[in-house]
């Protein structure tokens, strides 16, 4: 296997991505995306297509840029002082960094689930209803009730909480809180869901429920997930992207990445030689 110079990463996956894009449809696209924190270049010219209704996992050692890149997909980096983005990111062909674009509406279309469950200090019902109210998605209480129930059902939480919707969301278990946060993201009818290590704070049983939920959600949503667990990436994703020192080293079908990686750096990480 040819060693890849980490200073001159050669992406050999463009043709494969183009073929997949033609058959499946590109949902989001990044072209020559660079992210700077002050003078430090954290992300170095990434090109990546994310397909409709796929789960794509971002893996790599700590500090490799996978979470930073994930946050470029719904402009969460805008909230970080001294952070600068170059390149182009599109959603359905529309440049999400266009100055005229409404960031609030973008984040409704591209929802985010964070590493640590972060329910609002409100009732379970109001956690889900908050977004639809903000965006005017329900004109009547009946419509709002339907959105809340539907979102909780999609998140696999309805049966567990239907008799206590007026109780605080913060009173749920960690796994239930994370599913509540997923339901909250679903409630505003997103097209893409970003997940930044959504299971790292959860026990194995709660993790299994979230992974099962991810598999079910891909029928309706495009999902990009950052995970520190290679086993989780192998279980839940259709494709896997390996990041190293701010570079996208390899992106391929998950089975290929884990059984026959094209790049020496990917193989070294997968086999545990570093990372």
C-alpha angles and dihedrals in degrees: 000000000000115000113238117221104235090213093056107036113188114207108212095173101081095098092047091048091049092051092049091046091054093053101036107025128247114256099178130011133193121196123187091334115183127179123199129192099198104307094339114103104214097171119038117205103308123191115191139150120207113203129220116270095003132125110225119186124208112208136172142112122305112287094020094124101253095125092041090054092046089056091054088065094071100019096253087144087069087080093059117091116238092013116137128185126204129182129037134295119184136190111201087344095307118122105241091199093058105129090228093057117107106237092200091058091045091056089050089056093041106040126193133217113191134215094255118045107252111186116175116254088256138096120290088252094050092048089062096036095051097082097043090050092049093051096039094241095144123050096180136039088243091058091049091049089054093051092049094049094043093049093048091048092051089050091051092241106103099093091049097051108022092106096049106041090135093059123096117276088220089067093068124096119266093260092046091049090054091050088048089055090050089050089050090054092047093050094076092053099247124190096209130033119202117201121193107199091315095179102042092100095043135091121245095264093051090044091054090053092051091048091050088049092051089055091052095045094055088076088070106019143044110237131198115186131188111207135172089202115086089191090058092048089051092050102046110026136082093199133020129207119201118209126196127178093339094312128112099231100178141354120186145130107310094241091054093048092053100038106028112012116187096216131064092222092054091050092049091053096043092050093047099247088133140355 
